[in-house]
Amino acid sequence: MTTATLDRYFDAFNRKDIDGMIDCLSDDVAHHVNEGDVRIGKEKFRAFCHHMARCYDEKLTEMVVFSAEDGARGAAEFMVNGTYLETDEGLPEARGQSYRLPAGSFFSLADGKITRVVTYYNLSDWIAQVSR
């Protein structure tokens, strides 16, 4: 069930289906933003997704999904292929730059829902790519 839930989550991401992603989450999901704060709950996750969709157009490829035997945790490694659409506060100016960035996400799950999302990528690498 873990990999099926994560596959649904990432499929929704690639289809830009925020509601589909939200459907995979528990009501009190803990979203650990890369180099940011922990946001609790679906509404904060939804707001984050809308912000990201405004600033970035991303598709995930080369996806490898892992799951613990007990189904309580999972992980994924992938490539982020993106275009920087609108300047994000505190980051370089957006000019439609393309980027390709390795990333990984870690999850906790309960009752078929994601209860924790943690995503990591190298921010310095991303800044270098969009600053060219």
N, CA, C and O atoms as a GROMACS GRO file, in nm:
protein
  528
    1MET      N    1   0.082  -0.119   0.000
    1MET     CA    2   0.000   0.000   0.000
    1MET      C    3   0.087   0.126   0.000
    1MET      O    4   0.049   0.226  -0.060
    2THR      N    5   0.204   0.122   0.067
    2THR     CA    6   0.289   0.240   0.076
    2THR      C    7   0.332   0.289  -0.061
    2THR      O    8   0.316   0.407  -0.092
    3THR      N    9   0.386   0.200  -0.143
    3THR     CA   10   0.433   0.244  -0.274
    3THR      C   11   0.316   0.288  -0.361
    3THR      O   12   0.332   0.380  -0.441
    4ALA      N   13   0.200   0.226  -0.347
    4ALA     CA   14   0.083   0.269  -0.425
    4ALA      C   15   0.043   0.412  -0.387
    4ALA      O   16   0.011   0.492  -0.475
    5THR      N   17   0.044   0.443  -0.258
    5THR     CA   18   0.010   0.578  -0.213
    5THR      C   19   0.112   0.678  -0.265
    5THR      O   20   0.075   0.786  -0.313
    6LEU      N   21   0.240   0.645  -0.256
    6LEU     CA   22   0.343   0.736  -0.303
    6LEU      C   23   0.338   0.752  -0.455
    6LEU      O   24   0.359   0.861  -0.507
    7ASP      N   25   0.309   0.644  -0.527
    7ASP     CA   26   0.294   0.654  -0.672
    7ASP      C   27   0.178   0.747  -0.707
    7ASP      O   28   0.190   0.828  -0.799
    8ARG      N   29   0.066   0.737  -0.635
    8ARG     CA   30  -0.048   0.828  -0.659
    8ARG      C   31  -0.010   0.973  -0.631
    8ARG      O   32  -0.045   1.062  -0.708
    9TYR      N   33   0.063   0.995  -0.522
    9TYR     CA   34   0.107   1.129  -0.483
    9TYR      C   35   0.194   1.191  -0.592
    9TYR      O   36   0.171   1.305  -0.633
   10PHE      N   37   0.295   1.117  -0.639
   10PHE     CA   38   0.386   1.170  -0.740
   10PHE      C   39   0.319   1.182  -0.877
   10PHE      O   40   0.351   1.274  -0.953
   11ASP      N   41   0.229   1.091  -0.909
   11ASP     CA   42   0.153   1.104  -1.033
   11ASP      C   43   0.070   1.232  -1.030
   11ASP      O   44   0.065   1.305  -1.130
   12ALA      N   45   0.006   1.260  -0.919
   12ALA     CA   46  -0.072   1.384  -0.905
   12ALA      C   47   0.021   1.506  -0.919
   12ALA      O   48  -0.015   1.603  -0.984
   13PHE      N   49   0.138   1.500  -0.857
   13PHE     CA   50   0.235   1.610  -0.871
   13PHE      C   51   0.265   1.637  -1.018
   13PHE      O   52   0.257   1.751  -1.063
   14ASN      N   53   0.298   1.533  -1.092
   14ASN     CA   54   0.335   1.551  -1.232
   14ASN      C   55   0.217   1.595  -1.319
   14ASN      O   56   0.238   1.654  -1.425
   15ARG      N   57   0.095   1.569  -1.275
   15ARG     CA   58  -0.024   1.617  -1.348
   15ARG      C   59  -0.068   1.755  -1.301
   15ARG      O   60  -0.167   1.810  -1.350
   16LYS      N   61   0.008   1.811  -1.204
   16LYS     CA   62  -0.026   1.942  -1.144
   16LYS      C   63  -0.164   1.938  -1.079
   16LYS      O   64  -0.240   2.036  -1.083
   17ASP      N   65  -0.195   1.824  -1.019
   17ASP     CA   66  -0.324   1.800  -0.954
   17ASP      C   67  -0.306   1.813  -0.802
   17ASP      O   68  -0.285   1.714  -0.732
   18ILE      N   69  -0.316   1.936  -0.754
   18ILE     CA   70  -0.296   1.962  -0.611
   18ILE      C   71  -0.397   1.886  -0.528
   18ILE      O   72  -0.362   1.830  -0.424
   19ASP      N   73  -0.523   1.884  -0.570
   19ASP     CA   74  -0.625   1.810  -0.496
   19ASP      C   75  -0.592   1.662  -0.488
   19ASP      O   76  -0.616   1.598  -0.385
   20GLY      N   77  -0.536   1.607  -0.595
   20GLY     CA   78  -0.495   1.467  -0.595
   20GLY      C   79  -0.383   1.441  -0.495
   20GLY      O   80  -0.381   1.336  -0.430
   21MET      N   81  -0.291   1.535  -0.483
   21MET     CA   82  -0.184   1.522  -0.383
   21MET      C   83  -0.243   1.530  -0.243
   21MET      O   84  -0.210   1.450  -0.156
   22ILE      N   85  -0.331   1.627  -0.221
   22ILE     CA   86  -0.394   1.648  -0.090
   22ILE      C   87  -0.470   1.522  -0.048
   22ILE      O   88  -0.472   1.488   0.071
   23ASP      N   89  -0.532   1.455  -0.143
   23ASP     CA   90  -0.610   1.334  -0.113
   23ASP      C   91  -0.522   1.222  -0.056
   23ASP      O   92  -0.572   1.132   0.011
   24CYS      N   93  -0.392   1.228  -0.081
   24CYS     CA   94  -0.300   1.126  -0.030
   24CYS      C   95  -0.253   1.156   0.112
   24CYS      O   96  -0.186   1.072   0.173
   25LEU      N   97  -0.288   1.273   0.166
   25LEU     CA   98  -0.235   1.318   0.295
   25LEU      C   99  -0.332   1.298   0.410
   25LEU      O  100  -0.454   1.299   0.390
   26SER      N  101  -0.278   1.279   0.529
   26SER     CA  102  -0.361   1.282   0.650
   26SER      C  103  -0.395   1.428   0.681
   26SER      O  104  -0.328   1.519   0.633
   27ASP      N  105  -0.500   1.449   0.759
   27ASP     CA  106  -0.542   1.585   0.793
   27ASP      C  107  -0.432   1.663   0.864
   27ASP      O  108  -0.421   1.784   0.846
   28ASP      N  109  -0.352   1.596   0.945
   28ASP     CA  110  -0.249   1.663   1.024
   28ASP      C  111  -0.108   1.637   0.969
   28ASP      O  112  -0.012   1.630   1.044
   29VAL      N  113  -0.098   1.624   0.837
   29VAL     CA  114   0.031   1.598   0.774
   29VAL      C  115   0.135   1.700   0.820
   29VAL      O  116   0.105   1.819   0.833
   30ALA      N  117   0.257   1.654   0.845
   30ALA     CA  118   0.369   1.741   0.877
   30ALA      C  119   0.456   1.753   0.752
   30ALA      O  120   0.517   1.655   0.709
   31HIS      N  121   0.461   1.873   0.695
   31HIS     CA  122   0.536   1.897   0.572
   31HIS      C  123   0.665   1.972   0.608
   31HIS      O  124   0.662   2.089   0.645
   32HIS      N  125   0.777   1.902   0.596
   32HIS     CA  126   0.909   1.959   0.624
   32HIS      C  127   0.965   2.014   0.494
   32HIS      O  128   1.010   1.939   0.408
   33VAL      N  129   0.961   2.145   0.480
   33VAL     CA  130   1.004   2.212   0.358
   33VAL      C  131   1.157   2.219   0.355
   33VAL      O  132   1.220   2.249   0.457
   34ASN      N  133   1.217   2.191   0.239
   34ASN     CA  134   1.362   2.200   0.225
   34ASN      C  135   1.411   2.337   0.271
   34ASN      O  136   1.366   2.439   0.220
   35GLU      N  137   1.502   2.338   0.367
   35GLU     CA  138   1.560   2.460   0.423
   35GLU      C  139   1.454   2.558   0.472
   35GLU      O  140   1.471   2.680   0.465
   36GLY      N  141   1.343   2.502   0.522
   36GLY     CA  142   1.234   2.588   0.570
   36GLY      C  143   1.171   2.530   0.695
   36GLY      O  144   1.228   2.444   0.761
   37ASP      N  145   1.053   2.580   0.726
   37ASP     CA  146   0.981   2.540   0.846
   37ASP      C  147   0.898   2.414   0.823
   37ASP      O  148   0.877   2.371   0.710
   38VAL      N  149   0.851   2.356   0.932
   38VAL     CA  150   0.755   2.246   0.926
   38VAL      C  151   0.616   2.309   0.924
   38VAL      O  152   0.584   2.393   1.008
   39ARG      N  153   0.535   2.268   0.829
   39ARG     CA  154   0.398   2.318   0.815
   39ARG      C  155   0.304   2.202   0.846
   39ARG      O  156   0.318   2.094   0.789
   40ILE      N  157   0.210   2.224   0.934
   40ILE     CA  158   0.119   2.119   0.977
   40ILE      C  159  -0.018   2.140   0.914
   40ILE      O  160  -0.075   2.249   0.921
   41GLY      N  161  -0.071   2.034   0.853
   41GLY     CA  162  -0.207   2.035   0.802
   41GLY      C  163  -0.217   2.050   0.651
   41GLY      O  164  -0.128   2.101   0.584
   42LYS      N  165  -0.330   2.002   0.600
   42LYS     CA  166  -0.355   2.002   0.456
   42LYS      C  167  -0.363   2.143   0.398
   42LYS      O  168  -0.315   2.167   0.287
   43GLU      N  169  -0.421   2.237   0.471
   43GLU     CA  170  -0.437   2.372   0.416
   43GLU      C  171  -0.303   2.442   0.397
   43GLU      O  172  -0.284   2.514   0.299
   44LYS      N  173  -0.211   2.422   0.490
   44LYS     CA  174  -0.077   2.480   0.474
   44LYS      C  175  -0.004   2.411   0.359
   44LYS      O  176   0.071   2.476   0.286
   45PHE      N  177  -0.025   2.282   0.342
   45PHE     CA  178   0.034   2.210   0.230
   45PHE      C  179  -0.024   2.263   0.099
   45PHE      O  180   0.050   2.285   0.003
   46ARG      N  181  -0.154   2.283   0.096
   46ARG     CA  182  -0.220   2.336  -0.024
   46ARG      C  183  -0.165   2.474  -0.060
   46ARG      O  184  -0.135   2.501  -0.176
   47ALA      N  185  -0.150   2.562   0.039
   47ALA     CA  186  -0.098   2.697   0.015
   47ALA      C  187   0.044   2.689  -0.041
   47ALA      O  188   0.080   2.762  -0.133
   48PHE      N  189   0.126   2.599   0.015
   48PHE     CA  190   0.262   2.579  -0.034
   48PHE      C  191   0.259   2.535  -0.181
   48PHE      O  192   0.335   2.587  -0.262
   49CYS      N  193   0.173   2.441  -0.214
   49CYS     CA  194   0.164   2.391  -0.352
   49CYS      C  195   0.123   2.502  -0.449
   49CYS      O  196   0.178   2.510  -0.559
   50HIS      N  197   0.028   2.585  -0.410
   50HIS     CA  198  -0.014   2.695  -0.497
   50HIS      C  199   0.100   2.795  -0.518
   50HIS      O  200   0.120   2.844  -0.628
   51HIS      N  201   0.173   2.824  -0.411
   51HIS     CA  202   0.289   2.912  -0.423
   51HIS      C  203   0.391   2.852  -0.520
   51HIS      O  204   0.441   2.921  -0.609
   52MET      N  205   0.422   2.725  -0.503
   52MET     CA  206   0.519   2.659  -0.589
   52MET      C  207   0.473   2.658  -0.735
   52MET      O  208   0.554   2.680  -0.826
   53ALA      N  209   0.346   2.634  -0.759
   53ALA     CA  210   0.294   2.630  -0.896
   53ALA      C  211   0.303   2.767  -0.963
   53ALA      O  212   0.321   2.776  -1.084
   54ARG      N  213   0.292   2.873  -0.885
   54ARG     CA  214   0.304   3.008  -0.939
   54ARG      C  215   0.449   3.038  -0.978
   54ARG      O  216   0.473   3.104  -1.080
   55CYS      N  217   0.544   2.991  -0.900
   55CYS     CA  218   0.685   3.025  -0.921
   55CYS      C  219   0.763   2.924  -1.005
   55CYS      O  220   0.863   2.960  -1.067
   56TYR      N  221   0.718   2.800  -1.009
   56TYR     CA  222   0.794   2.693  -1.073
   56TYR      C  223   0.703   2.601  -1.154
   56TYR      O  224   0.590   2.573  -1.114
   57ASP      N  225   0.753   2.556  -1.268
   57ASP     CA  226   0.686   2.452  -1.346
   57ASP      C  227   0.779   2.332  -1.341
   57ASP      O  228   0.886   2.334  -1.402
   58GLU      N  229   0.739   2.227  -1.270
   58GLU     CA  230   0.829   2.114  -1.248
   58GLU      C  231   0.765   1.981  -1.286
   58GLU      O  232   0.644   1.960  -1.271
   59LYS      N  233   0.850   1.893  -1.336
   59LYS     CA  234   0.811   1.755  -1.362
   59LYS      C  235   0.919   1.665  -1.304
   59LYS      O  236   1.038   1.692  -1.320
   60LEU      N  237   0.877   1.560  -1.237
   60LEU     CA  238   0.970   1.466  -1.175
   60LEU      C  239   0.989   1.346  -1.266
   60LEU      O  240   0.893   1.288  -1.316
   61THR      N  241   1.116   1.308  -1.287
   61THR     CA  242   1.148   1.192  -1.370
   61THR      C  243   1.249   1.105  -1.297
   61THR      O  244   1.298   1.140  -1.189
   62GLU      N  245   1.280   0.990  -1.357
   62GLU     CA  246   1.376   0.896  -1.302
   62GLU      C  247   1.340   0.856  -1.158
   62GLU      O  248   1.426   0.843  -1.072
   63MET      N  249   1.211   0.839  -1.137
   63MET     CA  250   1.154   0.812  -1.005
   63MET      C  251   1.185   0.669  -0.959
   63MET      O  252   1.162   0.572  -1.031
   64VAL      N  253   1.239   0.659  -0.836
   64VAL     CA  254   1.257   0.530  -0.770
   64VAL      C  255   1.191   0.544  -0.634
   64VAL      O  256   1.226   0.631  -0.555
   65VAL      N  257   1.093   0.456  -0.606
   65VAL     CA  258   1.016   0.462  -0.481
   65VAL      C  259   1.053   0.341  -0.396
   65VAL      O  260   1.058   0.228  -0.445
   66PHE      N  261   1.077   0.365  -0.269
   66PHE     CA  262   1.113   0.262  -0.173
   66PHE      C  263   1.010   0.257  -0.062
   66PHE      O  264   0.939   0.355  -0.037
   67SER      N  265   1.000   0.142   0.003
   67SER     CA  266   0.905   0.128   0.114
   67SER      C  267   0.963   0.037   0.221
   67SER      O  268   1.027  -0.064   0.189
   68ALA      N  269   0.942   0.072   0.347
   68ALA     CA  270   0.980  -0.016   0.457
   68ALA      C  271   0.886  -0.136   0.458
   68ALA      O  272   0.771  -0.126   0.413
   69GLU      N  273   0.934  -0.248   0.507
   69GLU     CA  274   0.852  -0.370   0.506
   69GLU      C  275   0.721  -0.354   0.580
   69GLU      O  276   0.620  -0.413   0.542
   70ASP      N  277   0.721  -0.273   0.687
   70ASP     CA  278   0.596  -0.257   0.764
   70ASP      C  279   0.502  -0.153   0.702
   70ASP      O  280   0.391  -0.135   0.751
   71GLY      N  281   0.545  -0.084   0.597
   71GLY     CA  282   0.460   0.012   0.528
   71GLY      C  283   0.447   0.146   0.599
   71GLY      O  284   0.374   0.233   0.552
   72ALA      N  285   0.516   0.165   0.710
   72ALA     CA  286   0.503   0.289   0.787
   72ALA      C  287   0.590   0.403   0.734
   72ALA      O  288   0.568   0.519   0.766
   73ARG      N  289   0.689   0.368   0.652
   73ARG     CA  290   0.776   0.470   0.595
   73ARG      C  291   0.807   0.438   0.450
   73ARG      O  292   0.805   0.322   0.408
   74GLY      N  293   0.836   0.544   0.374
   74GLY     CA  294   0.873   0.528   0.235
   74GLY      C  295   0.966   0.640   0.195
   74GLY      O  296   0.985   0.736   0.269
   75ALA      N  297   1.025   0.626   0.077
   75ALA     CA  298   1.117   0.727   0.026
   75ALA      C  299   1.113   0.723  -0.126
   75ALA      O  300   1.069   0.625  -0.186
   76ALA      N  301   1.160   0.831  -0.186
   76ALA     CA  302   1.170   0.836  -0.331
   76ALA      C  303   1.291   0.920  -0.369
   76ALA      O  304   1.322   1.020  -0.305
   77GLU      N  305   1.357   0.878  -0.474
   77GLU     CA  306   1.467   0.954  -0.533
   77GLU      C  307   1.426   0.985  -0.676
   77GLU      O  308   1.368   0.900  -0.743
   78PHE      N  309   1.457   1.106  -0.722
   78PHE     CA  310   1.409   1.149  -0.854
   78PHE      C  311   1.488   1.270  -0.902
   78PHE      O  312   1.566   1.329  -0.829
   79MET      N  313   1.464   1.305  -1.027
   79MET     CA  314   1.519   1.427  -1.086
   79MET      C  315   1.405   1.528  -1.100
   79MET      O  316   1.296   1.494  -1.145
   80VAL      N  317   1.433   1.651  -1.062
   80VAL     CA  318   1.338   1.761  -1.079
   80VAL      C  319   1.380   1.835  -1.206
   80VAL      O  320   1.491   1.886  -1.215
   81ASN      N  321   1.290   1.840  -1.302
   81ASN     CA  322   1.313   1.910  -1.428
   81ASN      C  323   1.219   2.029  -1.427
   81ASN      O  324   1.097   2.012  -1.431
   82GLY      N  325   1.275   2.150  -1.422
   82GLY     CA  326   1.187   2.263  -1.401
   82GLY      C  327   1.221   2.387  -1.480
   82GLY      O  328   1.325   2.398  -1.544
   83THR      N  329   1.126   2.481  -1.472
   83THR     CA  330   1.140   2.616  -1.526
   83THR      C  331   1.101   2.712  -1.415
   83THR      O  332   0.997   2.696  -1.351
   84TYR      N  333   1.185   2.810  -1.395
   84TYR     CA  334   1.164   2.912  -1.291
   84TYR      C  335   1.076   3.022  -1.352
   84TYR      O  336   1.123   3.098  -1.437
   85LEU      N  337   0.952   3.030  -1.310
   85LEU     CA  338   0.852   3.116  -1.374
   85LEU      C  339   0.841   3.257  -1.315
   85LEU      O  340   0.832   3.355  -1.389
   86GLU      N  341   0.841   3.266  -1.184
   86GLU     CA  342   0.818   3.393  -1.114
   86GLU      C  343   0.914   3.401  -0.996
   86GLU      O  344   0.931   3.304  -0.922
   87THR      N  345   0.976   3.517  -0.977
   87THR     CA  346   1.075   3.532  -0.871
   87THR      C  347   1.014   3.496  -0.736
   87THR      O  348   0.910   3.548  -0.696
   88ASP      N  349   1.083   3.406  -0.666
   88ASP     CA  350   1.044   3.364  -0.533
   88ASP      C  351   1.124   3.449  -0.434
   88ASP      O  352   1.244   3.470  -0.452
   89GLU      N  353   1.058   3.496  -0.331
   89GLU     CA  354   1.118   3.588  -0.234
   89GLU      C  355   1.250   3.535  -0.179
   89GLU      O  356   1.259   3.421  -0.134
   90GLY      N  357   1.353   3.619  -0.185
   90GLY     CA  358   1.483   3.584  -0.131
   90GLY      C  359   1.570   3.502  -0.225
   90GLY      O  360   1.680   3.462  -0.188
   91LEU      N  361   1.522   3.474  -0.344
   91LEU     CA  362   1.595   3.392  -0.441
   91LEU      C  363   1.626   3.474  -0.566
   91LEU      O  364   1.572   3.584  -0.583
   92PRO      N  365   1.713   3.424  -0.654
   92PRO     CA  366   1.747   3.500  -0.775
   92PRO      C  367   1.623   3.535  -0.858
   92PRO      O  368   1.518   3.473  -0.844
   93GLU      N  369   1.638   3.633  -0.944
   93GLU     CA  370   1.529   3.677  -1.030
   93GLU      C  371   1.493   3.569  -1.132
   93GLU      O  372   1.580   3.506  -1.191
   94ALA      N  373   1.364   3.548  -1.149
   94ALA     CA  374   1.315   3.451  -1.247
   94ALA      C  375   1.314   3.514  -1.386
   94ALA      O  376   1.265   3.625  -1.405
   95ARG      N  377   1.368   3.439  -1.483
   95ARG     CA  378   1.369   3.481  -1.622
   95ARG      C  379   1.335   3.363  -1.713
   95ARG      O  380   1.376   3.359  -1.829
   96GLY      N  381   1.260   3.267  -1.660
   96GLY     CA  382   1.226   3.148  -1.738
   96GLY      C  383   1.339   3.048  -1.749
   96GLY      O  384   1.343   2.968  -1.842
   97GLN      N  385   1.432   3.051  -1.652
   97GLN     CA  386   1.547   2.960  -1.654
   97GLN      C  387   1.503   2.815  -1.632
   97GLN      O  388   1.411   2.787  -1.555
   98SER      N  389   1.572   2.725  -1.702
   98SER     CA  390   1.549   2.582  -1.683
   98SER      C  391   1.650   2.529  -1.582
   98SER      O  392   1.760   2.583  -1.567
   99TYR      N  393   1.612   2.422  -1.513
   99TYR     CA  394   1.703   2.356  -1.419
   99TYR      C  395   1.671   2.208  -1.414
   99TYR      O  396   1.561   2.164  -1.447
  100ARG      N  397   1.772   2.133  -1.370
  100ARG     CA  398   1.759   1.988  -1.353
  100ARG      C  399   1.834   1.955  -1.225
  100ARG      O  400   1.954   1.983  -1.213
  101LEU      N  401   1.764   1.896  -1.130
  101LEU     CA  402   1.815   1.886  -0.994
  101LEU      C  403   1.780   1.752  -0.931
  101LEU      O  404   1.662   1.716  -0.927
  102PRO      N  405   1.879   1.676  -0.881
  102PRO     CA  406   1.844   1.554  -0.808
  102PRO      C  407   1.780   1.589  -0.674
  102PRO      O  408   1.818   1.688  -0.610
  103ALA      N  409   1.684   1.509  -0.632
  103ALA     CA  410   1.614   1.535  -0.506
  103ALA      C  411   1.566   1.403  -0.448
  103ALA      O  412   1.567   1.299  -0.513
  104GLY      N  413   1.524   1.412  -0.322
  104GLY     CA  414   1.469   1.295  -0.254
  104GLY      C  415   1.362   1.338  -0.156
  104GLY      O  416   1.367   1.448  -0.100
  105SER      N  417   1.266   1.251  -0.134
  105SER     CA  418   1.160   1.275  -0.037
  105SER      C  419   1.147   1.155   0.054
  105SER      O  420   1.169   1.041   0.012
  106PHE      N  421   1.112   1.182   0.179
  106PHE     CA  422   1.093   1.079   0.279
  106PHE      C  423   0.954   1.095   0.338
  106PHE      O  424   0.905   1.207   0.355
  107PHE      N  425   0.890   0.983   0.370
  107PHE     CA  426   0.750   0.984   0.412
  107PHE      C  427   0.727   0.893   0.532
  107PHE      O  428   0.794   0.792   0.550
  108SER      N  429   0.631   0.934   0.613
  108SER     CA  430   0.570   0.844   0.711
  108SER      C  431   0.426   0.827   0.668
  108SER      O  432   0.365   0.920   0.613
  109LEU      N  433   0.370   0.708   0.692
  109LEU     CA  434   0.233   0.679   0.651
  109LEU      C  435   0.159   0.605   0.761
  109LEU      O  436   0.218   0.531   0.839
  110ALA      N  437   0.029   0.627   0.765
  110ALA     CA  438  -0.059   0.554   0.857
  110ALA      C  439  -0.196   0.543   0.792
  110ALA      O  440  -0.246   0.641   0.737
  111ASP      N  441  -0.256   0.426   0.799
  111ASP     CA  442  -0.390   0.404   0.743
  111ASP      C  443  -0.401   0.447   0.597
  111ASP      O  444  -0.504   0.501   0.556
  112GLY      N  445  -0.295   0.425   0.520
  112GLY     CA  446  -0.297   0.455   0.378
  112GLY      C  447  -0.281   0.602   0.342
  112GLY      O  448  -0.295   0.639   0.226
  113LYS      N  449  -0.252   0.686   0.442
  113LYS     CA  450  -0.234   0.830   0.418
  113LYS      C  451  -0.094   0.873   0.459
  113LYS      O  452  -0.034   0.816   0.551
  114ILE      N  453  -0.041   0.971   0.390
  114ILE     CA  454   0.090   1.027   0.422
  114ILE      C  455   0.075   1.120   0.542
  114ILE      O  456  -0.006   1.213   0.540
  115THR      N  457   0.154   1.094   0.647
  115THR     CA  458   0.148   1.176   0.768
  115THR      C  459   0.267   1.271   0.780
  115THR      O  460   0.265   1.366   0.858
  116ARG      N  461   0.373   1.243   0.702
  116ARG     CA  462   0.493   1.328   0.704
  116ARG      C  463   0.556   1.327   0.567
  116ARG      O  464   0.572   1.222   0.505
  117VAL      N  465   0.592   1.446   0.518
  117VAL     CA  466   0.664   1.463   0.391
  117VAL      C  467   0.788   1.546   0.419
  117VAL      O  468   0.778   1.656   0.474
  118VAL      N  469   0.904   1.494   0.381
  118VAL     CA  470   1.030   1.568   0.393
  118VAL      C  471   1.098   1.562   0.256
  118VAL      O  472   1.119   1.453   0.203
  119THR      N  473   1.131   1.677   0.199
  119THR     CA  474   1.196   1.679   0.069
  119THR      C  475   1.330   1.751   0.080
  119THR      O  476   1.341   1.856   0.143
  120TYR      N  477   1.432   1.692   0.018
  120TYR     CA  478   1.566   1.750   0.018
  120TYR      C  479   1.617   1.766  -0.124
  120TYR      O  480   1.596   1.679  -0.209
  121TYR      N  481   1.684   1.878  -0.148
  121TYR     CA  482   1.758   1.901  -0.271
  121TYR      C  483   1.868   2.001  -0.237
  121TYR      O  484   1.865   2.063  -0.131
  122ASN      N  485   1.963   2.017  -0.326
  122ASN     CA  486   2.076   2.106  -0.303
  122ASN      C  487   2.040   2.246  -0.352
  122ASN      O  488   2.045   2.273  -0.472
  123LEU      N  489   2.005   2.334  -0.259
  123LEU     CA  490   1.965   2.470  -0.295
  123LEU      C  491   2.077   2.545  -0.365
  123LEU      O  492   2.051   2.622  -0.457
  124SER      N  493   2.202   2.524  -0.323
  124SER     CA  494   2.316   2.591  -0.388
  124SER      C  495   2.327   2.551  -0.535
  124SER      O  496   2.357   2.635  -0.620
  125ASP      N  497   2.303   2.424  -0.564
  125ASP     CA  498   2.305   2.375  -0.702
  125ASP      C  499   2.195   2.445  -0.782
  125ASP      O  500   2.218   2.490  -0.894
  126TRP      N  501   2.075   2.452  -0.726
  126TRP     CA  502   1.962   2.517  -0.796
  126TRP      C  503   1.995   2.664  -0.822
  126TRP      O  504   1.974   2.713  -0.933
  127ILE      N  505   2.046   2.735  -0.721
  127ILE     CA  506   2.081   2.877  -0.739
  127ILE      C  507   2.184   2.895  -0.848
  127ILE      O  508   2.173   2.986  -0.929
  128ALA      N  509   2.284   2.810  -0.850
  128ALA     CA  510   2.388   2.817  -0.955
  128ALA      C  511   2.326   2.798  -1.093
  128ALA      O  512   2.362   2.867  -1.188
  129GLN      N  513   2.233   2.704  -1.104
  129GLN     CA  514   2.172   2.677  -1.235
  129GLN      C  515   2.086   2.794  -1.284
  129GLN      O  516   2.089   2.827  -1.402
  130VAL      N  517   2.010   2.857  -1.194
  130VAL     CA  518   1.922   2.965  -1.239
  130VAL      C  519   1.992   3.101  -1.244
  130VAL      O  520   1.934   3.200  -1.289
  131SER      N  521   2.118   3.106  -1.198
  131SER     CA  522   2.193   3.232  -1.197
  131SER      C  523   2.281   3.247  -1.321
  131SER      O  524   2.349   3.349  -1.336
  132ARG      N  525   2.282   3.151  -1.408
  132ARG     CA  526   2.366   3.156  -1.529
  132ARG      C  527   2.315   3.258  -1.626
  132ARG      O  528   2.373   3.276  -1.733
   0.00000   0.00000   0.00000
